[in-house]
Amino acid sequence: MGAIANHRWWRSTKAARRELMPQREVRSWKAEHAVGAAVKRMTCTKHVHLAIRIPDPDRPRGSGEVDVIAITDRAVVLLEVKNWGGDVHLQDDDLVQQRLLDKGEPPKPVIGKLRDKVRMLQRSSQSIDQVEMLEVLPIVVLANPRGNLSDEVLAHPEVSTVADLPKKIEALLASREPASDEELARQDALLRRFGTWDVLTFDGGQRHTGDLIDDDLPDGWTRADHTAIEVAVEGGWLSTLFRGPRLNVTFHRRDGSKVTEDMTPGLTVRHTQPWDDSGIDGKGTYPIEHVRKVLFGNEAKFRWEDVPSPEGDGGAAEGQDLLEGFEVGGTYTGTVVNHQGRKKDDFHGLLVTLVERKVTGMIHISKMDGMDMDHIDMFYAIGKTVEVRILSIKGPKRIDLDFA
């Protein structure tokens, strides 16, 4: 580069690195961390996880992020944080913002969506660990002190303010038995397996959360080996003008060690966000000199294909028989994933998964002794675990089941 090109590089790089985080996002980010800190201070809390992405068993790559997950001594608590101002009240057993209604915008489910994530976590735990997890409790935390919350909202057992959160959690836990250390460790390990977002940070305070595309990372920038990679521009404006752009890159390894290297510009990373276009090309591409730090989330991205079948040694990607570990007459624990025919007013049985996305069976309505739909909804709701016995096997998704 010549002096003019060096000057342009310096100005554009410094401008990109100074990217600010919008105040609305700053307030939301601070609210989530305030809730995490409040829960961590509680004596009943054993582990706290932020921004965990719970895999959706109904989608091959889908997930549902939960802002804060607290593993307490008696249950797992999922906390969705909303920094809403203005009037908030209940409508159809869910929260609504009056300002959105005034604009004619339809309300978005909050409590209902969090309950869906509860079921996703329960199903994932059952399929991965083959045991029913601790009870999972949802709480929506309304963190904005300027929010005008109705009495119904404040009284809702699944809604809290930050100030009332310890009292709300203790009330939910009061009637539940303590869990064993083994159960708590298993729940913690499960959440660590799911991981969290990859993050890009900037000198101006901006934080982009999303997914790094591993195949597009520079050579040696592997998530398996690194927790973070820090990029600094070496030297000032005058030095860059005459000597050219130089970067100082520090690799933070998962074993706790650090390695620093000098580099020249030219490398890029690709970091995508499902809700927005990003990067210099709208496709998530960032020159490394624009970014202050690259933060890797999970050590290895979760894949349903890697979940082993019962009594199997590996995942289906290793070529194992999907039905390995299952036999006619055997009893197993499954999860209700659908009420077959319910939407067409022609209910004819429960669809039960034995291994998520791989092995499912049907309990026909004839096995339910004339049970009415109210009882089915009560005892065999979607997401409930159920003990089953295999009557016949015609394939991984053609299994005839009965109650064990």
N, C-alpha and C positions, 0 to 999 in steps of 0.2 A: 504494500500500500504506500501511496505517497502521502505527503503531509495533509493535503486537503481531504483525502479519503480517511486518514486517521482521525482528523477532526470530526468528520461526519459520523464515523463509527462511535467516537466518544460521546457525542451529543445524543445520538439515537439510543445508545446502550444505557446511558444514565437516565434518559427519559423513560425507557421501558422498565428499568429497575425501580423507578419511583412510583410505580402503579399503586394507587390508594385503594383501600377497601371501602366501599360505600358505607355510610354510617348505619344504615339499616342492617347491613350484614354484620357490622361490628357489634351492634347491640344484640343481635341474635346469637352470635358466637360467644359473647361474654355471658349471656343468659344461660346458655348450655353449660359453660364451665362453672358458673355459679351454682347451678343445680348439682353438677357432679361433685363440687366441693362440699355442698350442704349434706349430700347423702354420705360422702366419705367420712364426715365427722361423726356420724351416728355409730354408737357402740355395737349395734346389731350388724353393721355392714362388714363383709369380709373382703369383697373385691368390687371395684368399679371399672366399667368399660365405657368409653366414649365412642360414638359414631360407629357402632358395630353394624355390619351388613348381614342380616339374617337371610340365608338362601331361601328362595321360594320353591317349595317342592313341586309346584305346578308348572314351573318354567325352567328350561335347561340352564339359563344364565341369569335369571331374574333374582333380585334381592330386595329386601325392605330395610332401610336404615332406621336404627333406633338411636336417638340422641344420647341417652344415658341408660346403662343397664347396671343395676346394683344386685349383687349376689349377697343376700343377707343370710343370717343363721337359720332362717325358717322358710324362705321363698326367694324367687327371683323376681325383681321388680323392673318392669320396662317403663321408662319415662320419656314421654314426648314433650319437648319444650316449645311453647308458643309465646312469642313476645308481642302479644296483641294489646293495643290500646283501645279506648272507646268502650262501647257497650257490648257485653258478651252475655248471651243467655242460652237456654236449652230449647231445642226444637227437635221433636222426634228422637229423644234420648241422645242427642249429640249437640256439640257446641256450634253456635253460629255467631258471626260478627254482624252487628246491626248495620255497620257502614256498607257491607257488601250487599245486604238485603236492600238497603236504600238505593243502591246502584242498579238493582235488578239482577245481580249476579247470583247464581245458585250457590248455596252453601256447600263446602267440601267436607266430607266426613273426617272427623279427627278421632273421636273415641272409637268409632267402628273400625277405622283403619288400624288403630293400635291393637284392637282385639284380634284383627286378622294376623298381625305380626306375632301375637301371643301364640296363635295356633300354628303359625309357621315354625316358631321355635320349638314348640312341643313336638311337632311332627319330625322336625330335623333331628332332635335329640333321640326320639324313639328309633328312627331309622339308622342313625350313626352309631349310637351306643347300645342299642337293643334293650334299653331299660327306660321306664317312664321317668322323666325329669322331675325336679322339684316343681311345686305349684308356681305358676307364672302369673303375676299380677300387673295389670296396666294402670298407669296414672298419667294423665295429661297435666303438665305444670304450666300454669299461666303466669309468666314471669314478669310482665310489665306492671310496675306499681301504679301506673296511670289507668290501668284497665278498670272498667266499671262492671263488676261481676254481679249478676243477679243472685238472690238468695238460693235459688234452685241450683245454680252452678256451684256455689260455695258448699252446698250440702251434698253434692254428688260424690259418692265414694271413690270414683275414679278420676276426680279432678282436684287439683290443689294449687295454692299459691306457693312461692318459695318459702315464705315465713312459716306456713302451716305444714310444710312437707314432712318434717320429722314426726309430727303428731299424727298425720294422716297415715304414714307408713306403719307406725307403731300400732295404730288401731286395726289395720289390715292384718298385721302379723300376730295380734294378741291371742287368737284362738288356735294358732298353728303350732305343731310340735317342732322342736329343733331338729335340724338335719345333721347327719354325721359328717365328719371331716372328709371322708371319702366321697360323699355325694357333692359336697361343696367344691372339692378339687376337680371332680369330673365336670361340673358345670363350668368352672373357670376354664378348663382345658378346651371344652367345646367352643366357647366364645372366642378364645384365642385362635382356634382353627379357622373361624370365619373371617377374622381380620377386619380391616377398616379401609377407608379411602386412601389413595395416594394423594399427596398434597404438594403443590408448588408455592413457595413463599417469595415475597419481593421486598426490597428495601423500604418501600413506601407503606408496607403493612398489609398489602393484599395477600389473600390466601385462596388459591384455586384448588377445590377438592374435586376429585374425579378418578380416572384410571390412566395410569401410565401404560402405553402399549409396549410390552416387553420386547417384541420383535424389532421395534424401531429404536431401542436404546443404543447408545454408543457401545462399542466393544468394551467389555469389562464392567459395565454398569449393571450389575445383576442384582435383582431383589433378593435372591437366595443368600447373597453374601453381604449386602449393605442395608443399613437402616436409613441412611441419609447421605447425600452428596452435596457439599457446600461449594458454591462458586463465588469467587471474589475477583474484582477487577484490580489488577496489580498496577501500582503507580498512579500518578495524577494526570491532569490534562496535558501538561507540558511534556512529561515523560512519554505519554502515549503519542503525542504529536511527532516526536523525533525518533522514538524507538519502536513504535507500532504497538498494537493491542496485545496485551498479555493477561492471561488468567491464572489464578492460583486456585486449584481445585483440591478439596479435602474430602477423602472417602472415609465415612464412618462405618466400620464393619460391625457385623452382628456379634462378633466375639469381643467387642469393646475396644478394639485397636483402631488407630487412625493412620492414614497414609496421605501425604500431601504431594501433589505434582503440579508443575508448571505446564500450561497448555496455551495454545493459540486458538482464536475463534474459528468457527466452522462446523462444530458439532451441534446437533439438535436433539431434543427429546419430543415425543408426542404424547400429549396428555389431554384426554377427551372428557367432556362433561355431558351426561345424558340429557341435561336440561338446557344447554346453551352451546352456541358455536364458540370456539376459542382459538387462541394462537394467532400467529401472523397470517395464516392462510384460511382461518375459519374451520380448520380440520384438526386443531390441537397442536400444531407445530410451534415450538419455542426454541430459538437459539439459546444455548446454555448460558451465554453471557447476560441474557435478560433476566435470569432467575437467580435469586439469592440462595435458595436451598431446594433440593429435591428430596422429599420425604416419602419413603416407601411404606406402604401399609403392611398387609399381611406378607409373611415370608414366602408363601406359596398360595396362589389363588385357589379358592375352593372350587372343586368340581364334583358333581354327583357321580361321575364315572369312576371316581377314585374311592367311593364308599363301598367297602366289602359287604358281600352277603353274609348271613349268619354262618359261622363256622368256616368261612372262607379265609384264605390267606391274603387276598389282594382285591383290587377293584376289577370291574368288568373290563377295563382297558387292558388288563393283563390276560384276558382270554378265559377267565373262569366261567363255569357253567352257572347261569343265573339262578338255577334251581338247586344248586349245591346247598345242602343243609336243610332242605325241605323234603318231607315224605308224607305219603298218605297215612292218616291216622295220627300224625304228630300234632302237637299243640304249640301255638306261637302267639306272640303279642303283635297285634297290628294296630293301625290307626284308621278311623273312619274318614274317608276323603270325599265321599259323595253320597247323596241320597238318590239313587238311580231312578229316573223317571219323575222325580218330584216336580220339576218345572213344568212338565206336561200333565200334571195332575194324574199321573199313572205310576205311583210309587210301586216298585217291585223288588227293592232290596238295598242293602248297604254295600257300597264299594269300599273295600278295605285294602290298604297297602301294607305289605310285609317288608318290602324294601323300596324306598321312594324311587319312583320313575322306572322301576325294574320289575317288581313282582307284586301283582295285585290279584285279589279274588273277590268273590261275591257271596254275601249271605242273603239267600232268597227270602222274600217276605213270608214264605211258608214256614220258615224256621222261627218266626216271631210270635207264634201263638196268638194271633189276632190282636197284637199290640196296636193301640191307636197312635196317630202321629204325634200327639202331645207327649206320650211316653217315649216315643222314639227320639223326639227332639230333646227330651230331658236326659235320657240315659245314653243315647248314641248320636249325639250332636257331632257335626263335622269337626274333626280335631281330637275327638275322644279316643283313648286307647281301648282296645277290646281283646279279650282272650278268645282265640279261634282254634278250631280243629279242621284239618284238611280232609275233605271227603274224596276229592279226585283232582288230578292234575292233567290238564291238556296242553299247557303251555305257561310261560311266565305271567301272562295276563288272562289266563283262562283257568282259574282255580275255583272249585266249588268248596265253600266254607260253611261251617256251622259254629254256633257258640260252643266254647269248650266247657 
